[in-house]
């Protein structure tokens, strides 16, 4: 059975890019129409009754949210992947009310889009055209770049969102990669790295505890001391004495 998809974006190059991603990844998913706004998208949805619509949020005439709202009243209601360059949560909240299945931040990551399509259309790993090795390589690359960025910037106030933006994936997706690849949460990885750096400084320098605390990303020495003790069973001062 062939899955029908409609792509809506006011930028032709993005529509064509999404079509190419789909045609490369699948043998049984067809882009039946490309539309430059939500009005065209809704008319094409009525004609083709697609299983899935991939649409940008900001488009002229009828935007992506309004397209989702219109489609929510259809008898054969399509699933929707909403794409936006804007990561404000109000978009996502509004989208959920209209039954949007996935919300992806631009620039569109090829592997993230394919993973979203798989979930929505119920496509298994074995039914994809060579996707499993590609996914594995992609995941290793993403987590490698994320670790490299964190290792260079661990002393800064960096969030999961900051790192995900740097490596070009959705924060939720990056969070799942940390759990799958490293068997720990993002914050656990960052804390582990900071604690090892702090321990090395304590044992090999004469820097004061408050100086080391700031050097590894903690403005509060009290907070740093508590985390250090949780990790190593002793306070920084006690660890240095040993």
C-alpha positions in Angstrom: 0.0 0.0 0.0 1.4 3.4 -1.0 1.2 6.2 1.6 0.1 9.6 0.2 1.7 12.8 1.4 1.2 16.5 0.7 4.0 19.1 1.3 3.1 22.7 2.0 5.7 25.5 2.2 5.9 28.9 0.5 9.5 28.3 -0.4 9.9 26.1 -3.4 13.4 24.9 -2.5 12.1 23.6 0.8 9.2 21.8 -0.8 11.5 20.2 -3.3 14.0 19.3 -0.5 11.3 17.5 1.5 10.1 15.7 -1.6 13.7 14.5 -2.3 14.1 13.3 1.3 10.9 11.2 1.1 11.7 9.8 -2.4 15.2 8.8 -1.2 14.1 7.2 2.0 10.9 5.3 0.8 9.6 3.1 -1.9 6.0 3.2 -0.7 5.5 6.9 0.2 4.4 9.3 -2.5 4.3 13.1 -2.4 1.1 13.6 -4.4 1.2 17.4 -4.3 3.4 20.4 -3.4 1.6 23.5 -2.3 2.8 27.1 -1.6 0.2 27.9 1.0 -2.4 26.4 3.3 -5.4 27.2 1.0 -3.8 25.1 -1.8 -2.9 22.5 0.8 -6.5 22.1 2.0 -7.9 21.9 -1.5 -5.4 19.2 -2.4 -6.1 17.4 0.8 -9.8 17.2 -0.1 -8.9 15.9 -3.6 -6.2 13.3 -2.6 -7.2 12.4 1.0 -3.5 12.0 2.1 -2.5 10.2 5.2 0.0 12.9 6.0 0.5 16.6 5.4 3.9 18.2 6.1 3.5 21.9 6.4 5.3 25.1 7.4 3.7 27.3 10.0 4.2 30.7 8.3 2.7 30.8 4.9 0.7 33.5 3.0 -3.1 33.3 2.5 -3.7 30.4 5.0 -0.9 29.5 7.4 0.0 26.0 8.7 -2.0 26.3 11.9 -5.1 27.2 10.0 -4.5 24.4 7.6 -4.3 22.0 10.5 -7.6 23.5 11.9 -9.3 23.0 8.6 -8.1 19.5 8.2 -9.2 18.6 11.7 -12.8 18.8 10.4 -12.2 16.4 7.5 -13.9 13.0 7.5 -10.6 11.3 6.7 -8.5 13.5 8.8 -4.8 13.5 7.8 -1.9 13.4 10.2 0.2 16.5 10.3 3.9 17.3 10.7 4.3 21.0 11.5 7.6 22.7 10.5 8.6 26.1 11.8 11.7 28.3 12.2 10.1 29.5 15.4 10.5 27.4 18.5 8.1 29.3 20.8 5.9 26.8 22.8 2.7 28.6 22.0 2.9 27.3 18.4 3.2 23.7 19.7 0.4 24.2 22.2 -1.9 25.5 19.5 -0.9 22.8 17.1 -1.7 20.1 19.6 -5.3 21.3 19.8 -5.7 20.7 16.1 -4.3 17.2 16.2 -0.8 17.9 14.9 1.2 14.7 15.3 4.8 16.1 15.2 6.4 19.5 15.5 9.9 20.0 13.9 12.1 23.1 14.1 13.8 24.4 11.0 16.2 23.8 9.4 14.7 20.4 8.7 17.0 17.5 9.6 16.6 14.7 7.1 16.9 11.9 9.7 14.5 13.6 12.1 11.9 14.0 9.4 12.2 10.4 8.4 11.8 9.3 12.0 8.7 11.4 12.4 7.2 10.0 9.2 8.0 6.4 10.4 6.1 7.0 13.7 3.1 8.6 12.1 2.7 6.1 9.2 3.7 3.1 11.3 6.6 2.2 9.0 9.0 -0.3 10.6 12.8 -0.3 10.4 12.7 -3.4 8.1 10.4 -1.8 5.6 12.5 1.3 5.0 15.0 1.5 2.1 18.3 1.1 3.8 17.3 3.3 6.7 18.7 1.3 9.6 22.4 1.7 8.8 21.8 5.3 7.9 20.0 5.9 11.2 22.8 4.3 13.1 25.5 6.4 11.4 23.4 9.5 11.8 22.8 8.9 15.6 26.5 8.3 16.2 27.4 11.5 14.3 24.8 13.6 16.2 25.8 12.3 19.7 29.5 12.7 18.8 29.0 16.3 17.8 26.9 17.0 20.8 29.6 15.6 23.1 32.3 17.6 21.4 30.4 20.8 21.8 29.7 20.0 25.5 33.3 19.1 26.2 34.4 22.5 24.8 31.7 24.5 26.6 30.9 22.6 29.8 31.9 25.6 32.0 29.2 27.7 30.4 25.5 27.8 31.2 24.5 25.5 28.3 21.1 23.8 28.1 19.9 20.8 26.1 18.2 23.3 23.8 21.5 25.1 23.2 23.3 21.9 22.3 20.4 20.6 20.1 20.5 23.9 18.1 24.2 23.5 17.5 23.9 20.0 16.2 20.7 20.6 14.2 18.2 18.3 15.9 15.1 18.6 18.0 15.8 18.8 21.8 13.5 15.8 22.5 15.3 13.8 19.9 18.7 14.7 21.3 17.5 13.8 24.8 16.4 10.4 23.6 19.8 9.9 21.9 21.6 10.5 25.2 19.5 7.9 26.9 19.9 5.4 24.1 23.6 5.9 23.3 25.1 6.9 26.6 22.4 5.5 29.0 22.1 8.8 30.8 20.2 12.0 30.6 21.8 15.1 29.1 22.1 16.8 32.5 23.8 13.7 33.9 26.4 13.7 31.2 27.1 17.4 31.8 27.3 17.0 35.5 29.6 13.9 35.2 32.0 15.9 33.0 32.0 18.9 35.3 32.7 16.8 38.3 35.6 15.0 36.7 37.1 18.3 35.6 36.6 19.7 39.1 38.2 16.6 40.7 41.3 16.9 38.5 41.6 20.6 39.4 41.3 19.9 43.1 44.0 17.2 43.0 46.4 19.0 40.7 46.2 22.7 41.4 46.2 25.1 44.4 43.0 26.8 43.2 40.4 27.7 45.8 37.2 25.7 45.9 35.1 28.7 44.8 37.5 29.3 41.9 37.1 25.7 40.7 33.4 25.9 41.2 33.2 28.8 38.7 35.7 27.2 36.3 33.5 24.2 35.9 30.2 26.1 35.5 28.8 26.6 39.0 28.3 30.1 40.2 27.1 28.8 43.6 29.9 27.2 45.6 27.3 25.7 47.9 25.5 24.0 45.0 28.8 22.8 43.6 29.9 21.3 46.9 26.6 19.5 47.3 26.8 17.9 43.9 30.5 17.0 44.4 29.7 15.2 47.6 26.8 13.3 46.0 29.2 12.2 43.3 32.3 11.3 45.3 31.1 10.9 48.8 33.2 13.8 50.2 33.2 17.5 49.9 35.7 19.2 47.6 37.9 20.2 50.6 37.8 16.7 52.1 38.7 15.3 48.7 41.7 17.5 48.4 42.9 16.5 51.8 42.8 12.8 50.8 
